[in-house]
Amino acid sequence: MATMQEIAELAGVSRGTVDRVLNNRGGVNDATRDKILEIKKLLNYETNRAGLALATQKKDIKIGVLSYGAGNPFFDEVKNGMDRHLKDLSIYGCELIYRQTRFNLKEQLAAFDEITKENLTGLIITPYDDEEIRKRIRSLTDRGIPVVTLNSDISDCGRIAYVSTDSYRSGQTAAGLLGMITNGRAEVGIITGSRSIRSQEIRIRGFKDIIKKKYPGIHIEAIEECFDDDYKSYETVQRMKLEYPTIDAFFFSGGAVYGGCKALHQMTTRQKFSVITLDDSDIIRDFMQKDVISATICLSPYRQGFRSLSILAEYILFGKQPEEEENMLDISIKIKESL
C-alpha cells in the first residue's frame, strides 16, 4: 500500500501538504491539489482510518441537521437512520445537532442562524427553496464547510451531494397507480406540504405529466398547501370537498396525512375515495387497514438519513468526494394486502 511520503516524493511536495489535501484541510493551491489526488488514484492509496480515528478523537466534529416537522413520521425515520450511523462514527467523536421547524421560511432562517453558531464541521439540510436559504448555504460552502441536502434540493448553493428518492418518478408512480385504481377516470384533489419545497413541486409535476400523457379522464380539481400541519390538512380536505363536490380521489404529495385521512374517513360512509400517499408509517398502515388509503409510495426515510450522514462523514473525516452528486434511492409501493 502506498504511503503519504511516497505520494509527496512523486508530487515534489512535503508530506504535510499531502496530508492537508488527503484530509481536506485546505491551504493548497488547485494545481498541486489535483496533482496529489491524481497520484493518490494511480497508487491506489487508502487512508489509514484507524490512525485517523485516533487523530480525530480529540477534535470537535459537529454536524448540524436542519429539517422539518418535529413529530413528522418521515423525519422521525430520517433521524433514526442518522442515529444508527452515528454509532458507527462514535470512534471519531462525531456529534449531531438537530433542529426541526415547520414549513416556514422565517423559522428555517432563524434555525439556520442558530445552528450555525455551533461552529459546525458540516450541515445536512432539507432546504426551503428561497434565495435567502441559498445565500446562507453558500456562505458555509464558501468557507469550506460541506453541506448535503436531504429529501429536497436547492440549486447553486455549493452543496457536495443531494440524497433523496426521485421526486419526479414518485409523482409519475402516484399518477400511474391512481390511473389503474380508477380505470383512468377521477377528479383529484392534491394536498401538498408547501409549494416552496422543491421535491414536492417536482412530484406534482411528475403526477401532472403522466395524467396528461396517459389519462385524459383524470382531472386535477385543486392543489392546496397544508404546511405539514394535521389540523390544516383536516380542514383543507373538508373545505376542498365542499368547494369541489365532484372530487373522488386525493394525492398527498407531502406530510400531514393523518389529518387529511381522518377527514376522509369521516366521509367514507357517504362516499369511497381513491387515495395515494407517500411513505410507510403506522399512521398510513392504520388508514390502509380502514380502506381509506388505496396505495402508498415508500421513500426510504431511514436510508436517506443513513446515506446523507455517511456521505458527509466520509467527506469530513477522509476527504472522500461523493461518487454521485445526486444520490437517488429506490422507491417501492405498498397496498393493504402487502402490509
C-alpha positions, 0 to 999 in steps of 0.5 A, a space after each residue: 500500500 502506498 504511503 503519504 511520503 511516497 505520494 509527496 516524493 512523486 508530487 515534489 511536495 512535503 508530506 504535510 501538504 499531502 496530508 492537508 489535501 488527503 484530509 481536506 484541510 485546505 491551504 493548497 493551491 488547485 494545481 498541486 491539489 489535483 496533482 496529489 489526488 491524481 497520484 493518490 488514484 494511480 497508487 491506489 492509496 487508502 487512508 489509514 482510518 484507524 490512525 485517523 480515528 485516533 487523530 480525530 478523537 480529540 477534535 470537535 466534529 459537529 454536524 448540524 441537521 436542519 429539517 422539518 416537522 418535529 413529530 413528522 413520521 418521515 423525519 422521525 425515520 430520517 433521524 433514526 437512520 442518522 442515529 444508527 450511523 452515528 454509532 458507527 462514527 462514535 470512534 471519531 467523536 462525531 456529534 449531531 445537532 438537530 433542529 426541526 421547524 415547520 414549513 416556514 421560511 422565517 423559522 428555517 432562517 432563524 434555525 439556520 442562524 442558530 445552528 450555525 453558531 455551533 461552529 459546525 464541521 458540516 450541515 445536512 439540510 432539507 432546504 426551503 427553496 428561497 434565495 435567502 436559504 441559498 445565500 446562507 448555504 453558500 456562505 458555509 460552502 464558501 468557507 469550506 464547510 460541506 453541506 448535503 441536502 436531504 429529501 429536497 434540493 436547492 440549486 447553486 448553493 455549493 452543496 457536495 451531494 443531494 440524497 433523496 428518492 426521485 421526486 419526479 418518478 414518485 409523482 409519475 408512480 402516484 399518477 400511474 397507480 391512481 390511473 389503474 385504481 380508477 380505470 383512468 377516470 377521477 377528479 383529484 384533489 392534491 394536498 401538498 406540504 408547501 409549494 416552496 419545497 422543491 421535491 414536492 413541486 417536482 412530484 406534482 409535476 411528475 403526477 401532472 405529466 403522466 395524467 396528461 400523457 396517459 389519462 385524459 379522464 383524470 382531472 386535477 380539481 385543486 392543489 392546496 398547501 397544508 404546511 405539514 400541519 394535521 389540523 390544516 390538512 383536516 380542514 383543507 380536505 373538508 373545505 376542498 370537498 365542499 368547494 369541489 363536490 365532484 372530487 373522488 380521489 386525493 394525492 398527498 404529495 407531502 406530510 400531514 396525512 393523518 389529518 387529511 385521512 381522518 377527514 376522509 374517513 369521516 366521509 367514507 360512509 357517504 362516499 369511497 375515495 381513491 387515495 395515494 400517499 407517500 411513505 410507510 408509517 403506522 399512521 398510513 398502515 392504520 388508514 390502509 387497514 380502514 380502506 381509506 388509503 388505496 396505495 402508498 409510495 415508500 421513500 426510504 426515510 431511514 436510508 436517506 438519513 443513513 446515506 446523507 450522514 455517511 456521505 458527509 462523514 466520509 467527506 469530513 473525516 477522509 476527504 472522500 468526494 461523493 461518487 454521485 452528486 445526486 444520490 437517488 434511492 429506490 422507491 417501492 409501493 405498498 397496498 393493504 394486502 402487502 402490509 
